Amino acid sequence: MPQGNRYRGLYKVLRPIWRLRRGLTLGAQGVVIDAEQRVLLVRHSYRPGWWFPGGGVEWGETIEKALARELEEEAGVTLTGAPELHGVFANFTNFPGDHIAVFIVRHWQRKENFHAPREIAETAMFAVNTPPALTDPGTQRRLAEIFDRVPLSPQW
């Protein structure tokens, strides 16, 4: 069985149990922007599409610490300055209590010899106006809000 299929199956089995244990879930994602105004996106091994790097906030962890940890783990990105909160969005299609805080990250550096964990199938920088096929719709909305000044939507 290919590695991605194993993680996808495990994710589908464990996700409902994990969700039942929490009334509200909170995630942090970073819109990592380089000097050429490109954004960093990741493709996970356990779900389709391209997303901003990020993940869940753990118990005893601030949302900013969660963002920093997830950027390091998923993409080898280290914050070198404070990120800017873009907004908090309801992701109720996934779970009725799910929210995602999105931060704009302009001050960062990336490890040269970074090797992504197995949960990350691919990372790449993309021009804002040409994101890859299968970019998550919420990710596309955030890009339009940030770069095209489209009004913020409360929904992911």
N, C-alpha and C positions, 0 to 999 in steps of 0.2 A: 504494500500500500504506500503511495507517495506520501512524503512527510506532511504536506499541506492538508491532505484528506484526513489524516489521523488527527491533526489539531482541530480541523473543522468539526469532526465527529465528537471529539471530546468537548469542544466549546458548546455544541448543541445540547449535549447531555447535562453538563454542569451548570450552564447558564441559568436555567429555571430555578435550580436549587439556590444558587447564589443570590438571585433576585428576590426570592422569598425571604431571605434573611435580612434584607435591607428595605426600609420604607422609601428611602430616597437614595438615589445614586448621583454622584457628581464626578464629572470627568474634566480634565484640563487638556486643551489642545493648543499647539503653537503654530501660528502662521509665520514661519521662518523665512525672512526676506533677505536676499543678498543684494550686493551693490548694483547689480544689473536689473533689479526689480523682478527677479524670478523667485518662485516659492518652492519650498521643499515639501514633497508629498511622499507618503509611504503606501506600499501595498502589502497588506497582511496575508499570511498564509491561511488564515482561518475564515476570512470573509472576502467577498469580491469588492473591487473598486479601489480607488486611490483616496487617501485621507490625509489630513494634517497629522503630524506625529503627536501622540499624546495617549492618555489613558486615565484610569480611575484614581481618585484621591483616596488614600488609605487612612485608616484610623490613626489619629494623632499626627496627621500631616497637614500642613497648610496647603492651600491650592497652588501657591507659587512654588513650594517645595515639590509638589507632585508634578508640576509642569517641568521643572528643572530635571527631576529624576527621569521622567518619561522621555524627554528630549535626549538625555544621555543614553538611556537604555535602547531606544528605538533607532536613533540616528547618529549617535556620537556627537551631538551638539551640546556645547557648554555655553551657558548664558554668561556674557561679559558685561551686561548692563541690565537694568530693570525692564521687564516686558511691560507692555501696555495692554490693559484689559479692553478688549473690543466689545464683549457682551457675554451674557449668559443666556443660553438657548434651551428650550424644552425639546427633548428628543422622545416624545411620547409614542412614536411608532415602534420604538424598540421596547420601551417599558414605561408605564404611566408615571413613574417617579423619576425618570432619567433627565438630567440636565448637563449641559456641556458649557464650560467657561472657555472662551476663546481669547487667546492673548496674541498680540502682534509682537514679534520678536525681530528687532533690527540689530541688536548688539549681541553677537555670538561668534563662536569659532567652532570648527569641526575637527575632530581627531583625524589625523592623516591615515592611520592604519586601523580604522574602525571596522569591525566585523559585526554585522547586524545579527541579533538573536534569531533563532529559528522561526519565531512568530512573524518576523518581517521578511517578506519575500523579495522586496526591492525598495530602494529609495532613489529619488532623483529630483533634480531641480527643473522646474518648468516655467516657461513664460506665462504670465498671468492670462493673457488672451488666448493661449493655446494649451489648456490643460489636457491631460491624456484622456482617451476614451475611458468610459466607466468611472469618471471622477464622481464621488458621492455628491448627490444633489445639495445637501447641506453645506458641503465644502465649497461647491460652486456659488451658493448664495453668499457665503462669507466673503469669497473673493470679490464678488460684485459689490458688496457693501463697502469693503475696504478700498478697492481700486477704482470703482466706477461711481461711488457715492450713492448707490442704491439705498433707499431707506432700510433700516434694520427690521428684520422679521423676528418675532419672539420664538418662532418654531425652527427647529433644525431643518 
